[in-house]
Structures are given as C-alpha cells and as structure tokens.
Amino acid sequence: MSQTIKQPRLLILDDDPEVGNFMVAIAQGVNFEALATTQAEDFFQALETWQPTHIALDLVMPDIDGIEILRQLGESACSATIIIISGIGSRVLEAAYRSAAKHGLTVTDTLPKPFLPEKLRSLLINSRVALASGFSVTKAHRVPSAQQAVTVVALITAIEKKEIEVWYQPKINCKTGTPAGFEALARWLHPEVGLILPDHFIPFAEQSGLIDMLTDHIFDQALEWFSTYSSQSDIFLSLNISAHSLSDMQLADRIMAICQTHAVATDRIILEMTETSAMTDPTTTLDLLTRLRIKGLNLSIDDFGTGYSSMIRLVQLPFSELKVDKMFVINVAQSTESQNVIRAIIGLGHSLGLRITAEGVEDQAAFQFLQDEGCDLAQGYWFARPMNGAQAAQWQLAWPTATLESSQLAKP
C-alpha cells in the first residue's frame, strides 16, 4: 500500500524551541508540513519515520554538533534538501556548506542567525522545484535515494530516454542590467526518485567512463535549444567540461561537429572548467585548450579562488573568463574577507584581459557591490533559478519589464 506525500516536509533541528516554532510557522505558511525537534535523538527518529523532503539544521547543538550530523546524514545517503543555520559567522557557514557537499548532501543555502522571515520563506518556496516531478513513499518498498539510484545501467538508460535534461540559468551584464547569456546545467528527472542534481551523477559518470557520452548528450540538447537565439541576439551559452575530458584530444572536434549540426557560431559558446581540473595535466590541457580557442570557443575557469594553482598556469593557459566562486559572493555584504577576495580577483582578471563573472548573487546588495567593483557578469537566484528550456525562453521574453521590476534591478 502506497502513501503519496502531497506536501513537502521540513524537519527542523534547533535547540531553541522558540526558533523551531518560528520556522514551523513560516514553513506552514508556504504550504509545507513542518516538525521542530530540539534533540538529535528525536531528529534522527523523525528522519526515519517522518521522511522529510527538507531539513533545517542548526550547527550549534548541546548534545552533538552540526558537522557530525551532516556526516551521519551523508553516511545514510540522505536525499533531503538541507538548509544550514548558525549564528557563529559566515566563514563557519561556508565551511559547513563545503563539508556537506563533500558528504554528497544537497544544500540549498546557508542561513545566518538572526534571519528575516522573508529569507527562509524565499528559500522554501524556491526549493520546491526539486519536487516538481512528484514522489511517493511505500511502506513495503522505500523509494531509493539519489545515490542508490545512480548506476551504470540507470545512467545509460537515462541518457537514451532523455531523462537527463538541460536547464538554464541566466547571466546578467552588470553594467547594463540586461541578459548576457545562460549557463547550461544538467538535471536528471528520475522516474522514481524525482530530481537528481549533478553532484550525484556527474562524479559517477566520470568514474564509470560515461562522462563523454553524457557530455555529448548535454551539448547536443543545449545547442539545439540555443540555436533559436544564434541569429537573434548576442547572448552566450556556457557549458561545463569535466576534468576527465581535458585529456581527450578529440573533444574539440566533437564540440565543433555539434556546433555545426545546430548552426551555432563557436564564439557564442563558453566552456567552463574548474580551476583545479585545468591544472591537473598542464601539457595536455594546454594543447586541448589552445585547440578549442583556435576554433573560436571561449574558455572560463569556474569556481576561481577555491583551487591551489599557481599564477603562472593562469597566465599560460588561454582562458577568456574567470568565474568568482559563489562562496565569496553569497555573503559578500556581511564579509569583509569576501569583499577583498572578489576585488582581488576582478583586478587580477581585468589586468590579464579576462571577463569576470560572479555566481551566487542572491540579493540586491551583492549585485550592487559587483557593479561598483566593475564585475562584468553576474548570475544567481536573485535573477532566476535554473529553468528548463521553455521556462528560460519565457523568462527572456519577460525581461526587462516584469523581471526587472520584480527583482528591483533598476537603480534609483
């Protein structure tokens, strides 16, 4: 007998019952079921029996700290969306965010205390996109977690059946406030689990040798969608390249073939790769990236500032863009350290003739800071969350009137 869950469920762990009750009221106001706990034992019992879709976790608890809880959630392959809460500073929140990611958990955001009701309300409303395809829980047969669902057979089947879709998040020109492009992001709409984010299946594809098959599928789908805009505007499309693909000298030819199939000019494409992956095998990487640049493709270092590369590699490799990691942008209004890091990256990038994109913009203050510091492009939830192709096309048509007014991007 199957029990269908009609509403998302938020499980709260906070040792202050008043805070817990406050969050319950906010969650119920946006159509969540909500349950607050003050003890880790009660929390883990509710996790098993109540099966929440979302978790709000305070890092500072009297009986167990939040990092240990995150570790246990990772070991149990918890698939709930997590919001990390704390009043002990943004740097600790950022560290906890990275720790959760390393344990394979899905963290939608961090929430410093004290927080405004509107902030939590917005997080809960936006995160409901993860439940768009629906789910059910059966007493006799529990739906597998995202990690359990990702197998070689399942991933190949998902590619063949086009269960893996490309969603798109806009990039905004900081100077003009107009759309400059989109980043293509893979989303797996699993028939049982629902939405599986790339952190769960991209590493598996790399380890299992399926990354080239997955990359070709994503590129073909994204460029087919983007071809609609190829002769209508000057926007860019950014696509991510796996570190495992940087040793494949045929990658440049495959990308060129897909561009030609969909009649997309190569200079409208930006290939993003992480700072660390771009430095793994400098000689092979230099050859491949130079081939890509010769063919007219733009190259971007993603998550810049989080790796351990030397400046000489940055100078030697033919990049055209740096992307400031979101961990510096999310709390920039409250963090002097983040402000200084972003200024340094913008100055470094511009001195090398590179375009600077900042991701993780979640409020007007962050966007204003980036504008004041001369950042070129910005992306983040304040402009729009990742959307499927139809939604992204509609979003662009609505810009800049309805979208601009709702986001309050216009300067006074």
Secondary structure, DSSP 4 states (H G I P E B T S, - for coil): -EE---S-EEEEE-S-HHHHHHHHHHHHHTT-EEEEESSHHHHHHHHHHT--SEEEEES--SSS-HHHHHHHHHHTT--SEEEEEESS-HHHHHHHHHHHHHTT-EEEEEEESS--HHHHHHHHHHHGGGGTT---EESSSPPPPHHHH--HHHHHHHHHTT-EEEEEEEEEETTT-SEEEEEEEEEEEETTTEEE-HHHHHHHHHHTT-HHHHHHHHHHHHHHHHGGGTTT---EEEEE--GGGTT-TTHHHHHHHHHHHTT--GGGEEEEEETTGGGSSHHHHHHHHHHHHHTT-EEEEEEETSS---HHHHHHS---EEEE-HHHHTTTTT-HHHHHHHHHHHHHHHHTT-EEEEE---SHHHHHHHHHTT--EEESTTT---B-HHHHHHHHHHTTHHHHHHHT-S--
